[in-house]
Amino acid sequence: MSDSNNNGYRSAPRLDGVGEYYFSKKLREIANLKFKGEKIINLGIGSPDMDPPESVIQCLIDSVKTSGSHMYQSYKGIPDLRNAFSEWYLKYFRVKLDPESQLLPLIGSKEGIMHISMTFIHSGDQALVPNPGYPAYKAATILADGIPVEYELSAENNWFPDLNALEKMDLSNVKIMWINYPHMPTGAKATTDQFKRLISFAFHHGIILVNDNPYSFILNDEPLSLLEGVKKDDPVLELNSLSKSHNMAGWRVGIVAGNADFLNQILRFKSNMDSGMFKPVMMAAVKALQESKDWYDRINRQYANRRLLAWKLLDLIGCKYDRTQSGMFVWAEIPGSWESGEELADWLLEKAGVFVAPGFIFGSQGGRYIRISLCNDIPVWEKVIKHVKENIESKTLTDQI
């Protein structure tokens, strides 16, 4: 039954089965602890703490002062932005995209997940969603009156779908398959061959294959796109974003790319949901997309140094992790003495004042894992390690570790 307030008004049934986003609730809890005087260090959220390029910030400032910047803009974004995304894809992903028909700018790629689901999922249609995986895939499916069907990922299969197992399922009602490589939360990377296998699988079963690809430039020497080598009319889409690659999470600049007919259909939905992006933000995004490889190298050196300290922290706790992970998180299996990742995360918050994300929020396959964000500077990491080490040495945590 839908929720109701004190006046008896009930939320729509589409919200049944969709809870408030975990991090939304947890951030309120952390804020409350801080209000009470607790010193909490947040290692759970993937919000880049470093600044965008200075040239991008200056471009935003200059554009704000330009005549005409404050008017409504096209639902498809300005041509300069589509052209910049097209050139970016060609340069870094070796993918040639028509900026007029194969690229649709978004107010952040997360809205694209909703737009795609609302555009293509009919009532009762199914969508394949990864477990573990980004919770928004499941939520968007439910909100679109679809049925999420989880496919399990495992460390044994390097967090890649077991296509043999999927072939044994009844896929006749599956409309969309969500994938996300480099993968969040595990940091696993796909190969070109694996992408080809996924495309072949989806094409054979009449499924729209969507890759959510915001982490390709973080601690990853070989960015890949699902769109490399696909035909223009293949049932394939890819989401991308400047949130992680350019430290512009709050700017909300994303893209959906691929099949031109699909994008036209998505635009029909999108044009009824927003009134276009702010032009100065789009102009600044153009500038960001024109940054050289040196930009990515600079931020990755920072993330690499932080990751060394994240590994040190995980070693202290006794976790196991794969050092080949990419992205801005470290995914780690908890020691056997703990019942769950949630229990370990709660202990760290209570005893050491450190918040990490328990793996269960990404699906049942994450139950014995935690995820640590690299979005804090070196002095913060050193403080965390010192505090956790002190608690271990004082035997605060040794009963569990």
NORVEN-V323292 format. One record per run of one state. SS is the DSSP state (H for helix, E for strand, - for the rest). FROM is the first residue (numbers start at 1). TO is the last residue. Records with the same first field share a line. If there is no record, write none. Layout:
SS: FROM-TO + FROM-TO
//
This chain:
-: 1-3 + 5-9 + 11-12 + 16-21 + 36-40 + 43-53 + 65-78 + 94-102 + 107-108 + 121-125 + 132-134 + 144-146 + 153-154 + 158-162 + 168-173 + 180-191 + 206-207 + 213-235 + 242-248 + 252-253 + 259-259 + 271-278 + 290-292 + 318-319 + 322-328 + 334-340 + 353-353 + 356-356 + 363-363 + 367-368 + 374-377 + 394-401
E: 4-4 + 10-10 + 41-42 + 103-106 + 126-131 + 147-152 + 174-179 + 208-212 + 236-241 + 254-258 + 320-321 + 329-333 + 354-355 + 357-358 + 369-373
H: 13-15 + 22-35 + 54-64 + 79-93 + 109-120 + 135-143 + 155-157 + 163-167 + 192-205 + 249-251 + 260-270 + 279-289 + 293-317 + 341-352 + 359-362 + 364-366 + 378-393
//
